[in-house]
Amino acid sequence: MSHVPVMLHEVIAALAPHKDGVYIDGTFGRGGYTRALLAVPGTQVFAIDRDPDAIAAGQKMAAEFSPRLTLLQGPFGAMDVLLAGKPQVDGIALDLGVSSPQFDDAARGFSFSADGPLDMRMSKNGPSAADIVNDTPEEELADIIYTLGEERFSRRVAHYILEARAKEPITRTSQLAAIVRRAVPRSSDGIDPATRTFQALRIHVNDEMGELSRALAAAEILLKPQGRLAVVSFHSLEDRVVKEFLRRRSGMAASVSRHLPANDHNAPAASFTILTKKPQVPGKEESATNPRARSAKLRIAERTAAPAQKDFAA
């Protein structure tokens, strides 16, 4: 299955690329957004991905669009470091979560639909999902599954995992999926009982929520006034982080701190203007043809001329 960029037309329309504009594709994947940005003559794109496979696959595109495309390997949460010394940019696109090539490759261990090593590391380094499953204490494991997977049977799942790993290490996706399916009753919505646990482990292994928070703060630094930020999220945890960040940075939060009244005159000037009161969602045709798009939400904001804020929420 080839990677299909989610809400491609909406993201490109939001960024409104123009001649001589400079853009960041913070989640390069297989280059869908990047190619669309480079289709506008004179644009320059810095494409970031922590996955070495994505960077390797992008070399042909980099040669095709040289010198307008620069590939940078690293987490998008460090985009301000990766682009240190570069000029501010006109737009940033972030397509969150796992990419289709990662998900479809059983050897990467992201999916429970095919057997593979229990890995899930986007960057191919650091502790794997197998390390987390086999070494984490029961209560901490339950908390990970509950918080990041929103799995209401998290404590039962963690208990079943500990019983299984006491007999033999859990090293395969099929092993873990079978354990979770025994612990979680099958629901009427047809969603596999292993879905939420696998999501939680993937997010934890890759520190996805931390990377997202760092990426939003970095985007605030890198965007020039009137620069656009477009973020596509796929589950409520991601969307909530994006929504609350933009509310704070746009001055829409009820109170920036519990120690300050709302609209306090000491609050920093808004650094973003929100352009989507409610997130955009894919059209019916895209949802029908691309299953990955069905849960997608797009939020768009425009940078003001105010200085980047430090996170002053208490």
N, C-alpha and C positions, 0 to 999 in steps of 0.2 A: 504494500500500500504506500503510495507516494504521499509526501507531506503536502497538505492543502492548507494554506494560510487562512486562519479564521477571520472573518469580517474584513477581508483584504480591502475591498472598495471603501468601506466605511473608515478604516484606519488611514488610508491614503488621502481620502477626502478631508479627514480631520487635520492631518499634517499639512495639507495644501502645499506640496513641494514646488519650489520655483527655481529658476535658473540661478546658479551660484549659491544655492542654499546648502547648508551643511546639516546632516542628519545622523542620528544614532539609531541603529536597529539593535536594541539591547538583548534580543533573543533571536539570534541569526537562524538557528535551526538548519533549514536547507535553502534559506535565502529568499523566501517569498516576498516579504515586505521590502527587503533590500533591492531586489530586482525591480519592483514597482517604483521605488524611489529613484533609482538610477535611470529609469525610463524617461525621466524629465532631463533634457540636455543640461549639462553644466552642474548638476548636483554632485555632492560628495557625501559618501556614507562611511561611517565607522561602524562595523558590524561586530558585535561581541557575542561570544558563546564560551561557556566553561567546558563544554564537551569537546575533547580533541578530535573526535570523529567528525563533528560538524565543521570544525576549522579545516580539517583535511579535505572534506567534501567540497568546501567552498573555494579551494585554490583555483579551480578552473574558472569560476565566476570572477575571482579577483584578477586573473590574467585577462579575462574578457573585458573588464571595465577599468583596467589599469590606466591612469593612477587614481581614479576617482573612488575606488573601493579599498578600504583598509580593514583587514581582519584582525581582531584582537582576542586572544584566548584569555579568559578569566571570568569571574562572576560579575553579573551586571551590577551587583551592589557596590562594586569597586570601579564603576565607570568613570568617576571623577579622578581616580588615580590612574586608570588606564589612559585617559585623555589629558593627563597633566601637561600643561604647556600649550595645549591646542586652543583655538578660539572657541568662544561660546557658540552654541548650535541653534538651529532654527526649529528642530523638532526631534522628539524621541518616541519610539514605538517600543512597547513591551507586551509580548504575548506570553503570559505566565504559564507555569506548569510544565509537564513533560511533553516533548515533541513526538510526533508520530513515528519518526525513525527510531527513537529511543524505545517507545512503547512497543513497536512492532518487532523489534529484535529480541527474541527470547533470551539470547545470551546476556542481555543487559539486566534482566531480572526485574523489570518494572511491572510485568503483566502476570495475572493469575490464569490467563486463558491458554497459555502454553508453558510447558515445563522448562525451567532454566535455573541457573545459579541465582540464589537470593541475594542480589547485589544492589541495584537501584541507585548507584552513584553516578550522577551526571558528569562529574569531572574525572571519574575513574580513580580517584584517590580518597584516602580517609576511611573511616569505619563503614562497613557495608551494612545492609539490612540484616544479613545473617549475624553479624557481630552484635547488633542491637537486640535481635530476638533471642540470642543465646546467652548474652552476658548481662542484660539489664534486670535488676530486681523486679519482682512481680508488681509491686505497687507503682513504681515509676513507669513500667511498661504499660500498665492500665491507664495511667494518666496521659501518656503519649497518645494512645489509641483513642481515648475519650476526647482530649483537647484538639488534636489535629485531624481526627477522623470523624468526630462527632458520633462515635459509636456508643449507643446506650448499653450495650452488652460488653463494654470494655473490660470490666473486671473478670467476667467469665472467660473472655477471650484470653486474657493474660494468664489466668489460672490453667486453662487448657494448654497453653504454650509451655508453661513451666512443667506440667506433667509430661508433655511429649519430649521436651529437651532433656529431661532427667533420664530418658531411655536412650536417646541418640540425638546428636546435633541436628538442628533444622537448617539445612543448607540449600534446599530447592524450593522454588516458588510453588510447585505442586504440593509439597509437604505442608507448607504453611497454609495454603488455600484449603486443604482438606481439614486441617485442625480448626480453622476459623469457621468453616461450614458446619462442623459438629457443634460449635459453641453458639452460633448465631442462628436463630430460626429464619427460615426463608420467608421473605415478605411477599405480599401480593403484587407489588409493583414490578416484579421481575428482575430487580437488581440483585446481582450476585452477593451473597452474605459476606464474601471476602473483600468487597470493594472498599469499604471505609477503613478497614485495617491496613490494606495495602497503601491507600492514600496517606494515612497517618505516618506510616514508616517512611514512605518516599519523601514526604515533607520534612520529617525529622532528620533523615540521613543527609539531605541537601540543605538544611537550614533555610528552607524556602521562605518562611515568614520573615526571618531576619534579613535575608537578602532583599526581599521586597521593600522592607522599611528603609534599608540603606540605599536602595536604588532610587526611591522617591526623593530622599534627601539629596542624593547626588544629582538627580535631574533638576532639582531646584537651583543647584549651583551652576549647572552646565547650560541651561537654557537662557538665551538672550531675551530681552523684553519682546513680547508678542510671539515668542517661541511656543510651540504646542507640545503637549504631552498627551499621548494616547495609550491607554492601558487596557488590555483584554484579560479579564480574569475568568476562572472556570468553576470556582466554588465560593461559598459564602465567606469563608475565612479570608481569602485574598481580597474579595470585593469590599469587605468591611474595612480592611487596612487602607485600601486606596480611598474609599469614601471618607473615612475619618481624617486621613492626612489632608485631603483637599479641603474638607470643611474647616480644619484648623488654619490651613495656610490661606484660605480665602476670607477668613474672619467670620465664617458662618457658625462656628461652634458656639454653643450656648454660653460657655465660659471657658476660656483658654486655660484656666487653672482654678482649682477649688478655692484658692486663696484670693482670687480676683473676681469682681463682679463682671457680668457680661458686658461687652463693649467698653471695657476699661480703656481710658485714654492712654495708658501705658503699654497697651498691647501693640506688638509690631504691626507695621503696615502690611496689608494683604500682599502676598507674593504670587498668588495665583487667582485667576478668575475662572470659575467653573462654567463650562460650556454645555454640560449635560446635566440638567436638573435631575433627570432619571437616566440610568444607564441605557445605552442603545443595546438592542439585542438583534441577533441574526434574523434575516427574513425567512419566510416559510420555505422557500426553495433551497436556501443554503442549509437550513436545519434538516431538510429531507435528504439531501445528498451528502452531507458531511456530518456524521454522528457526533464528532468532537465539538461541533459548533453549538449543539443544542443548549448547553448550559452557559454559553459565553455571555459576558457583559462588558461593554465598552464604555469607559469613562474618559472624558476629554477635558483638558484645562489649558488655559493660556497664561503664560508667565507675564507678570506685571514688571514695572521698572523698580519695584521695591527690593531692597537687599534680601538675600536668602536668610531665612530665620534659623535660629537654633531651636531645637525642640524644647519649648518652654512649658509644655503641659506637665503639671505636677501629679 
